[in-house]
Amino acid sequence: MKEPTMGIQGARRGDGVITRWVGFQVEGQSYALDILRVQEVLAAAEIEPVPGTPPAVMGVINLRGRIVTVIDLRRCLGFGGAAPDRPCCVIVAEIEGEPMGLRVDGVAEICSVAAAAIKTAPPTRGRTADPLVRGVVSRGAGGMLTLLDADSLGAVAAAPA
């Protein structure tokens, strides 16, 4: 399977560094995390709720004897929480030095992105750019891919309501 390459059409030697990203969907939008931060993808996981946690924390999973916190990426991105019966998968990624599960609607692809193709996210509604967003990449007719900052996810998930 050939992986999609974005932002390197006509790229020449010396055009810049190529990075790889794990692409996924949340609320029909395309997002990605640096592949070096992703440990594994779980097609299904039994998430055990934990009382008293921040709203973005769905609970924990037992991953081969290790307890891993799972956050609802939909809430971190400002969407409503996911219905418990909605199909999903969990991306286990290193966030702030620890494994953390990210509940997403589905994992789509592994993609390569030229560093020069990554643009700064524009500010919205007079506010500064979202700290969760490392940048955006145009996918031509395929829309946009939003690259997320893994360490910022931990801080957002820990925030109280």
LUMGU-912608 format. One record per residue: x, y, z of N, C-alpha, C in turn; chain; residue number from 1; residue in three letters. Coordinates in nm, 4 decimals, always signed. Layout:
BEGIN
       nxx       nyy       nzz      caxx      cayy      cazz       cxx       cyy       czz  kette   nr  rest
         X         Y         Z         X         Y         Z         X         Y         Z      A  NUM   Ala
...
END
This chain:
BEGIN
       nxx       nyy       nzz      caxx      cayy      cazz       cxx       cyy       czz  kette   nr  rest
   +0.0850   -0.1176   +0.0000   +0.0000   +0.0000   +0.0000   +0.0890   +0.1232   +0.0000      A    1   Met
   +0.0663   +0.2114   -0.0930   +0.1435   +0.3339   -0.1023   +0.0818   +0.4378   -0.0103      A    2   Lys
   +0.1669   +0.5030   +0.0690   +0.1136   +0.6037   +0.1596   +0.1024   +0.7378   +0.0882      A    3   Glu
   -0.0005   +0.8156   +0.1217   -0.0170   +0.9460   +0.0591   +0.0964   +1.0398   +0.1001      A    4   Pro
   +0.1391   +1.1216   +0.0068   +0.2398   +1.2221   +0.0353   +0.1783   +1.3571   +0.0085      A    5   Thr
   +0.1823   +1.4452   +0.1087   +0.1196   +1.5762   +0.0939   +0.2242   +1.6850   +0.0980      A    6   Met
   +0.2059   +1.7839   +0.0153   +0.2926   +1.8989   +0.0193   +0.4279   +1.8749   -0.0431      A    7   Gly
   +0.4448   +1.7659   -0.1190   +0.5745   +1.7442   -0.1812   +0.5619   +1.7202   -0.3313      A    8   Ile
   +0.4528   +1.7625   -0.3923   +0.4415   +1.7500   -0.5357   +0.5547   +1.8303   -0.5978      A    9   Gln
   +0.6323   +1.7673   -0.6832   +0.7433   +1.8347   -0.7479   +0.8568   +1.8656   -0.6520      A   10   Gly
   +0.8597   +1.7979   -0.5380   +0.9645   +1.8258   -0.4392   +1.0995   +1.7847   -0.4951      A   11   Ala
   +1.2004   +1.8621   -0.4589   +1.3363   +1.8339   -0.5014   +1.4214   +1.8081   -0.3791      A   12   Arg
   +1.5345   +1.7464   -0.4004   +1.6300   +1.7269   -0.2919   +1.6603   +1.8614   -0.2285      A   13   Arg
   +1.6622   +1.8678   -0.0985   +1.6910   +1.9927   -0.0302   +1.5679   +2.0778   -0.0019      A   14   Gly
   +1.4491   +2.0299   -0.0426   +1.3269   +2.1071   -0.0178   +1.2870   +2.1060   +0.1291      A   15   Asp
   +1.3422   +2.0167   +0.2061   +1.3093   +2.0142   +0.3478   +1.2873   +1.8740   +0.3986      A   16   Gly
   +1.2610   +1.8668   +0.5257   +1.2418   +1.7407   +0.5956   +1.1013   +1.6877   +0.5686      A   17   Val
   +1.0921   +1.5572   +0.5509   +0.9629   +1.4907   +0.5354   +0.9319   +1.4210   +0.6679      A   18   Ile
   +0.8144   +1.4475   +0.7246   +0.7729   +1.3825   +0.8484   +0.6542   +1.2919   +0.8200      A   19   Thr
   +0.6353   +1.1914   +0.9059   +0.5239   +1.0976   +0.8885   +0.4240   +1.1166   +1.0007      A   20   Arg
   +0.2958   +1.1026   +0.9661   +0.1855   +1.1306   +1.0569   +0.0815   +1.0201   +1.0491      A   21   Trp
   +0.0152   +0.9931   +1.1608   -0.0978   +0.8993   +1.1642   -0.2239   +0.9842   +1.1517      A   22   Val
   -0.2959   +0.9641   +1.0425   -0.4174   +1.0414   +1.0173   -0.5409   +0.9712   +1.0713      A   23   Gly
   -0.6349   +1.0512   +1.1227   -0.7579   +0.9960   +1.1783   -0.8703   +1.0970   +1.1602      A   24   Phe
   -0.9918   +1.0510   +1.1870   -1.1117   +1.1336   +1.1716   -1.1755   +1.1615   +1.3076      A   25   Gln
   -1.2209   +1.2844   +1.3236   -1.3033   +1.3240   +1.4378   -1.4093   +1.4174   +1.3822      A   26   Val
   -1.5366   +1.3809   +1.4008   -1.6487   +1.4629   +1.3512   -1.6359   +1.4929   +1.2022      A   27   Glu
   -1.5887   +1.3961   +1.1249   -1.5787   +1.4124   +0.9801   -1.4618   +1.4975   +0.9341      A   28   Gly
   -1.3791   +1.5451   +1.0262   -1.2625   +1.6255   +0.9901   -1.1365   +1.5412   +1.0034      A   29   Gln
   -1.0344   +1.5768   +0.9254   -0.9083   +1.5021   +0.9243   -0.8050   +1.5669   +1.0149      A   30   Ser
   -0.7488   +1.4843   +1.1029   -0.6444   +1.5267   +1.1956   -0.5304   +1.4260   +1.1880      A   31   Tyr
   -0.4155   +1.4622   +1.2458   -0.3025   +1.3692   +1.2478   -0.2124   +1.3989   +1.3669      A   32   Ala
   -0.1436   +1.2931   +1.4122   -0.0419   +1.3018   +1.5170   +0.0897   +1.2519   +1.4587      A   33   Leu
   +0.2001   +1.3075   +1.5052   +0.3328   +1.2645   +1.4635   +0.3455   +1.1140   +1.4897      A   34   Asp
   +0.3864   +1.0393   +1.3889   +0.3934   +0.8931   +1.4008   +0.4915   +0.8492   +1.5094      A   35   Ile
   +0.5910   +0.9326   +1.5382   +0.6881   +0.8976   +1.6416   +0.6268   +0.8984   +1.7815      A   36   Leu
   +0.5113   +0.9605   +1.7975   +0.4436   +0.9651   +1.9265   +0.3402   +0.8523   +1.9417      A   37   Arg
   +0.3008   +0.7902   +1.8318   +0.1963   +0.6870   +1.8355   +0.2584   +0.5516   +1.8667      A   38   Val
   +0.2046   +0.4859   +1.9703   +0.2544   +0.3544   +2.0096   +0.1753   +0.2422   +1.9445      A   39   Gln
   +0.0430   +0.2579   +1.9373   -0.0409   +0.1573   +1.8724   -0.1820   +0.2102   +1.8535      A   40   Glu
   -0.2588   +0.1368   +1.7720   -0.3990   +0.1703   +1.7475   -0.4823   +0.0494   +1.7868      A   41   Val
   -0.5836   +0.0735   +1.8708   -0.6731   -0.0333   +1.9159   -0.8058   -0.0198   +1.8429      A   42   Leu
   -0.8468   -0.1254   +1.7746   -0.9741   -0.1221   +1.7022   -1.0917   -0.1126   +1.7979      A   43   Ala
   -1.0770   -0.1677   +1.9155   -1.1825   -0.1616   +2.0173   -1.1149   -0.1676   +2.1537      A   44   Ala
   -1.1766   -0.1031   +2.2500   -1.1215   -0.1059   +2.3854   -1.2353   -0.0918   +2.4854      A   45   Ala
   -1.2280   -0.1682   +2.5920   -1.3258   -0.1602   +2.7010   -1.2808   -0.0489   +2.7947      A   46   Glu
   -1.3481   +0.0667   +2.7871   -1.3091   +0.1826   +2.8671   -1.3873   +0.1808   +2.9978      A   47   Ile
   -1.3145   +0.1799   +3.1082   -1.3747   +0.1772   +3.2417   -1.3834   +0.3209   +3.2936      A   48   Glu
   -1.5042   +0.3732   +3.3159   -1.5171   +0.5104   +3.3661   -1.4526   +0.5272   +3.5036      A   49   Pro
   -1.4004   +0.6469   +3.5288   -1.3412   +0.6794   +3.6582   -1.4135   +0.8034   +3.7104      A   50   Val
   -1.4811   +0.7931   +3.8247   -1.5540   +0.9083   +3.8792   -1.4604   +1.0231   +3.9168      A   51   Pro
   -1.5117   +1.1447   +3.9031   -1.4393   +1.2625   +3.9475   -1.3316   +1.3126   +3.8525      A   52   Gly
   -1.3249   +1.2580   +3.7319   -1.2232   +1.3026   +3.6362   -1.2748   +1.4212   +3.5546      A   53   Thr
   -1.1847   +1.4971   +3.4923   -1.2288   +1.6066   +3.4054   -1.3173   +1.5543   +3.2927      A   54   Pro
   -1.4014   +1.6396   +3.2331   -1.4964   +1.5955   +3.1312   -1.4339   +1.5254   +3.0106      A   55   Pro
   -1.3132   +1.5630   +2.9719   -1.2508   +1.5018   +2.8545   -1.1969   +1.3616   +2.8821      A   56   Ala
   -1.1826   +1.3259   +3.0098   -1.1313   +1.1935   +3.0449   -1.2471   +1.0946   +3.0456      A   57   Val
   -1.2397   +0.9970   +2.9551   -1.3466   +0.8970   +2.9451   -1.3320   +0.7884   +3.0503      A   58   Met
   -1.2073   +0.7596   +3.0887   -1.1804   +0.6537   +3.1839   -1.0438   +0.5936   +3.1581      A   59   Gly
   -1.0304   +0.4641   +3.1888   -0.9030   +0.3959   +3.1715   -0.9238   +0.2632   +3.0996      A   60   Val
   -0.8152   +0.2134   +3.0404   -0.8140   +0.0794   +2.9819   -0.6966   +0.0027   +3.0414      A   61   Ile
   -0.7081   -0.1290   +3.0399   -0.5986   -0.2151   +3.0817   -0.5282   -0.2600   +2.9541      A   62   Asn
   -0.4092   -0.2098   +2.9322   -0.3326   -0.2417   +2.8119   -0.2180   -0.3335   +2.8514      A   63   Leu
   -0.2430   -0.4634   +2.8413   -0.1447   -0.5651   +2.8775   -0.0856   -0.5407   +3.0171      A   64   Arg
   -0.1743   -0.5152   +3.1129   -0.1337   -0.4973   +3.2515   -0.0987   -0.3548   +3.2902      A   65   Gly
   -0.0980   -0.2645   +3.1949   -0.0695   -0.1235   +3.2249   -0.1985   -0.0441   +3.2140      A   66   Arg
   -0.2273   +0.0388   +3.3153   -0.3480   +0.1204   +3.3156   -0.3189   +0.2481   +3.2365      A   67   Ile
   -0.4012   +0.2730   +3.1343   -0.3817   +0.3869   +3.0449   -0.5076   +0.4732   +3.0469      A   68   Val
   -0.4898   +0.6027   +3.0712   -0.6014   +0.6979   +3.0681   -0.6450   +0.7188   +2.9238      A   69   Thr
   -0.7776   +0.7238   +2.9020   -0.8328   +0.7485   +2.7676   -0.9090   +0.8801   +2.7709      A   70   Val
   -0.8743   +0.9678   +2.6771   -0.9455   +1.0950   +2.6666   -1.0299   +1.0949   +2.5399      A   71   Ile
   -1.1378   +1.1696   +2.5442   -1.2271   +1.1851   +2.4301   -1.1747   +1.3029   +2.3473      A   72   Asp
   -1.1101   +1.2723   +2.2359   -1.0515   +1.3777   +2.1540   -1.1575   +1.4728   +2.1009      A   73   Leu
   -1.2803   +1.4250   +2.0864   -1.3898   +1.5122   +2.0420   -1.4073   +1.6288   +2.1394      A   74   Arg
   -1.4066   +1.5998   +2.2686   -1.4218   +1.7067   +2.3691   -1.3015   +1.8012   +2.3683      A   75   Arg
   -1.1812   +1.7464   +2.3553   -1.0608   +1.8301   +2.3525   -1.0634   +1.9278   +2.2347      A   76   Cys
   -1.1252   +1.8867   +2.1248   -1.1307   +1.9701   +2.0047   -1.2533   +2.0608   +2.0018      A   77   Leu
   -1.3342   +2.0565   +2.1065   -1.4483   +2.1469   +2.1156   -1.5787   +2.0917   +2.0614      A   78   Gly
   -1.5807   +1.9651   +2.0243   -1.7053   +1.9004   +1.9822   -1.7708   +1.8411   +2.1069      A   79   Phe
   -1.8957   +1.8042   +2.0975   -1.9610   +1.7376   +2.2098   -1.9020   +1.5997   +2.2310      A   80   Gly
   -1.9272   +1.5443   +2.3450   -1.8782   +1.4102   +2.3751   -1.9406   +1.3065   +2.2839      A   81   Gly
   -1.8693   +1.1982   +2.2609   -1.9171   +1.0912   +2.1740   -2.0183   +1.0039   +2.2475      A   82   Ala
   -2.1163   +0.9563   +2.1746   -2.2107   +0.8603   +2.2310   -2.1349   +0.7308   +2.2597      A   83   Ala
   -2.1604   +0.6674   +2.3748   -2.0857   +0.5471   +2.4117   -2.0986   +0.4331   +2.3115      A   84   Pro
   -2.2100   +0.4264   +2.2386   -2.2307   +0.3163   +2.1446   -2.1803   +0.3478   +2.0038      A   85   Asp
   -2.1256   +0.4656   +1.9831   -2.0755   +0.5055   +1.8514   -1.9443   +0.4320   +1.8221      A   86   Arg
   -1.9269   +0.3784   +1.7001   -1.8019   +0.3090   +1.6666   -1.6818   +0.4033   +1.6820      A   87   Pro
   -1.5730   +0.3478   +1.7307   -1.4545   +0.4297   +1.7517   -1.3319   +0.3402   +1.7572      A   88   Cys
   -1.2167   +0.4028   +1.7667   -1.0947   +0.3309   +1.7990   -1.0121   +0.4194   +1.8911      A   89   Cys
   -0.9094   +0.3620   +1.9493   -0.8261   +0.4337   +2.0452   -0.6825   +0.4333   +1.9929      A   90   Val
   -0.6266   +0.5527   +1.9817   -0.4856   +0.5673   +1.9462   -0.4098   +0.5828   +2.0772      A   91   Ile
   -0.3141   +0.4944   +2.1022   -0.2308   +0.5060   +2.2215   -0.1055   +0.5820   +2.1795      A   92   Val
   -0.0862   +0.6983   +2.2414   +0.0251   +0.7855   +2.2057   +0.1008   +0.8291   +2.3303      A   93   Ala
   +0.2263   +0.8653   +2.3121   +0.3057   +0.9193   +2.4218   +0.2720   +1.0673   +2.4355      A   94   Glu
   +0.2168   +1.1020   +2.5506   +0.1789   +1.2402   +2.5785   +0.2381   +1.2775   +2.7136      A   95   Ile
   +0.3204   +1.3796   +2.7133   +0.3906   +1.4229   +2.8347   +0.4662   +1.3069   +2.8988      A   96   Glu
   +0.5270   +1.2232   +2.8158   +0.6103   +1.1134   +2.8639   +0.5370   +0.9888   +2.9083      A   97   Gly
   +0.4057   +0.9872   +2.9010   +0.3256   +0.8723   +2.9441   +0.2331   +0.8278   +2.8315      A   98   Glu
   +0.1984   +0.6973   +2.8279   +0.1006   +0.6548   +2.7275   -0.0385   +0.7070   +2.7629      A   99   Pro
   -0.1098   +0.7541   +2.6633   -0.2467   +0.8023   +2.6828   -0.3284   +0.7560   +2.5626      A  100   Met
   -0.4514   +0.7131   +2.5883   -0.5405   +0.6720   +2.4815   -0.6218   +0.7906   +2.4314      A  101   Gly
   -0.6347   +0.8018   +2.3013   -0.7140   +0.9078   +2.2395   -0.8283   +0.8421   +2.1636      A  102   Leu
   -0.9514   +0.8645   +2.2082   -1.0672   +0.8069   +2.1403   -1.0981   +0.8926   +2.0188      A  103   Arg
   -1.0959   +0.8294   +1.9002   -1.1235   +0.8976   +1.7736   -1.2309   +0.8193   +1.6989      A  104   Val
   -1.2884   +0.8811   +1.5965   -1.3938   +0.8139   +1.5196   -1.3373   +0.7030   +1.4318      A  105   Asp
   -1.2159   +0.7186   +1.3826   -1.1538   +0.6171   +1.2995   -1.0153   +0.6606   +1.2556      A  106   Gly
   -0.9266   +0.5632   +1.2361   -0.7925   +0.5914   +1.1860   -0.7963   +0.5733   +1.0354      A  107   Val
   -0.7395   +0.6708   +0.9630   -0.7536   +0.6733   +0.8187   -0.6285   +0.6311   +0.7430      A  108   Ala
   -0.5102   +0.6814   +0.7828   -0.3934   +0.6619   +0.6981   -0.2648   +0.6995   +0.7698      A  109   Glu
   -0.1556   +0.6569   +0.7091   -0.0227   +0.7068   +0.7439   +0.0154   +0.7966   +0.6271      A  110   Ile
   +0.0566   +0.9188   +0.6567   +0.0894   +1.0099   +0.5478   +0.2234   +1.0776   +0.5722      A  111   Cys
   +0.2879   +1.1147   +0.4634   +0.4143   +1.1884   +0.4693   +0.3862   +1.3328   +0.4355      A  112   Ser
   +0.4484   +1.4224   +0.5102   +0.4246   +1.5656   +0.4910   +0.5588   +1.6372   +0.4860      A  113   Val
   +0.5782   +1.7192   +0.3853   +0.6985   +1.8016   +0.3771   +0.6865   +1.9139   +0.4800      A  114   Ala
   +0.7936   +1.9377   +0.5546   +0.7910   +2.0422   +0.6571   +0.7519   +2.1773   +0.5977      A  115   Ala
   +0.7954   +2.2033   +0.4745   +0.7638   +2.3308   +0.4095   +0.6150   +2.3450   +0.3787      A  116   Ala
   +0.5419   +2.2336   +0.3746   +0.3985   +2.2376   +0.3430   +0.3131   +2.2666   +0.4656      A  117   Ala
   +0.3724   +2.2598   +0.5846   +0.2966   +2.2829   +0.7079   +0.2834   +2.4331   +0.7303      A  118   Ile
   +0.1598   +2.4787   +0.7353   +0.1304   +2.6210   +0.7558   +0.0794   +2.6425   +0.8978      A  119   Lys
   +0.1072   +2.7580   +0.9529   +0.0575   +2.7935   +1.0854   -0.0942   +2.8065   +1.0796      A  120   Thr
   -0.1603   +2.7542   +1.1796   -0.3065   +2.7660   +1.1858   -0.3427   +2.9121   +1.2063      A  121   Ala
   -0.4393   +2.9623   +1.1311   -0.4775   +3.1026   +1.1469   -0.5558   +3.1243   +1.2761      A  122   Pro
   -0.5462   +3.2437   +1.3324   -0.6286   +3.2739   +1.4504   -0.7759   +3.2793   +1.4090      A  123   Pro
   -0.8632   +3.2477   +1.5028   -1.0057   +3.2505   +1.4729   -1.0778   +3.3419   +1.5705      A  124   Thr
   -1.1774   +3.4087   +1.5208   -1.2611   +3.4974   +1.6019   -1.1782   +3.5901   +1.6910      A  125   Arg
   -1.0699   +3.6445   +1.6355   -0.9900   +3.7397   +1.7100   -0.8998   +3.6783   +1.8154      A  126   Gly
   -0.9016   +3.5448   +1.8276   -0.8177   +3.4781   +1.9264   -0.6894   +3.4296   +1.8601      A  127   Arg
   -0.5905   +3.3996   +1.9418   -0.4675   +3.3435   +1.8886   -0.4942   +3.2012   +1.8417      A  128   Thr
   -0.4008   +3.1465   +1.7676   -0.4165   +3.0103   +1.7164   -0.4289   +2.9105   +1.8316      A  129   Ala
   -0.5032   +2.8039   +1.8096   -0.5254   +2.6996   +1.9088   -0.3932   +2.6303   +1.9431      A  130   Asp
   -0.3577   +2.6186   +2.0721   -0.2314   +2.5542   +2.1084   -0.2276   +2.4046   +2.0751      A  131   Pro
   -0.3440   +2.3425   +2.0536   -0.3466   +2.2019   +2.0148   -0.2961   +2.1797   +1.8725      A  132   Leu
   -0.3016   +2.2833   +1.7914   -0.2718   +2.2702   +1.6484   -0.1273   +2.3093   +1.6198      A  133   Val
   -0.0489   +2.2115   +1.5680   +0.0890   +2.2404   +1.5263   +0.0916   +2.3068   +1.3906      A  134   Arg
   -0.0092   +2.2777   +1.3098   -0.0150   +2.3368   +1.1768   -0.1221   +2.2703   +1.0940      A  135   Gly
   -0.1397   +2.3204   +0.9718   -0.2362   +2.2625   +0.8787   -0.1669   +2.2405   +0.7444      A  136   Val
   -0.2170   +2.1403   +0.6727   -0.1622   +2.1067   +0.5419   -0.2779   +2.0999   +0.4440      A  137   Val
   -0.2619   +2.1658   +0.3317   -0.3639   +2.1595   +0.2274   -0.3532   +2.0249   +0.1575      A  138   Ser
   -0.4680   +1.9620   +0.1361   -0.4717   +1.8330   +0.0682   -0.5288   +1.8471   -0.0715      A  139   Arg
   -0.5202   +1.9645   -0.1276   -0.5761   +1.9876   -0.2604   -0.7262   +1.9725   -0.2555      A  140   Gly
   -0.7806   +1.8920   -0.3456   -0.9249   +1.8705   -0.3495   -0.9738   +1.7940   -0.2269      A  141   Ala
   -0.8814   +1.7323   -0.1532   -0.9178   +1.6534   -0.0364   -0.9352   +1.7344   +0.0901      A  142   Gly
   -0.9269   +1.8645   +0.0836   -0.9487   +1.9475   +0.2012   -0.8214   +1.9740   +0.2789      A  143   Gly
   -0.8350   +1.9812   +0.4099   -0.7241   +2.0156   +0.4985   -0.6956   +1.9018   +0.5962      A  144   Met
   -0.5699   +1.8919   +0.6357   -0.5279   +1.7994   +0.7402   -0.4726   +1.8849   +0.8528      A  145   Leu
   -0.5300   +1.8710   +0.9728   -0.4859   +1.9483   +1.0885   -0.3903   +1.8623   +1.1700      A  146   Thr
   -0.2691   +1.9119   +1.1905   -0.1664   +1.8405   +1.2658   -0.1736   +1.8846   +1.4114      A  147   Leu
   -0.1902   +1.7880   +1.5012   -0.2074   +1.8190   +1.6430   -0.0774   +1.8050   +1.7207      A  148   Leu
   -0.0639   +1.8842   +1.8264   +0.0499   +1.8781   +1.9163   +0.0149   +1.7832   +2.0308      A  149   Asp
   +0.0844   +1.6709   +2.0386   +0.0508   +1.5668   +2.1354   +0.0588   +1.6161   +2.2803      A  150   Ala
   +0.1633   +1.6885   +2.3161   +0.1780   +1.7291   +2.4560   +0.0694   +1.8274   +2.4999      A  151   Asp
   +0.0204   +1.9101   +2.4086   -0.0870   +2.0027   +2.4440   -0.2168   +1.9294   +2.4746      A  152   Ser
   -0.2354   +1.8109   +2.4181   -0.3569   +1.7339   +2.4440   -0.3694   +1.6983   +2.5919      A  153   Leu
   -0.2577   +1.6655   +2.6560   -0.2611   +1.6298   +2.7971   -0.3113   +1.7452   +2.8829      A  154   Gly
   -0.2641   +1.8647   +2.8544   -0.3058   +1.9815   +2.9321   -0.4528   +2.0119   +2.9116      A  155   Ala
   -0.5010   +2.0012   +2.7891   -0.6416   +2.0290   +2.7592   -0.7308   +1.9239   +2.8255      A  156   Val
   -0.6888   +1.7982   +2.8208   -0.7695   +1.6904   +2.8801   -0.7795   +1.7042   +3.0306      A  157   Ala
   -0.6765   +1.7575   +3.0943   -0.6743   +1.7707   +3.2398   -0.7534   +1.8911   +3.2899      A  158   Ala
   -0.7911   +1.9797   +3.1991   -0.8612   +2.1013   +3.2395   -0.9994   +2.0682   +3.2959      A  159   Ala
   -1.0368   +2.1309   +3.4079   -1.1718   +2.1096   +3.4619   -1.2762   +2.1730   +3.3710      A  160   Pro
   -1.3987   +2.1367   +3.3908   -1.5093   +2.1882   +3.3077   -1.5204   +2.3369   +3.3150      A  161   Ala
END
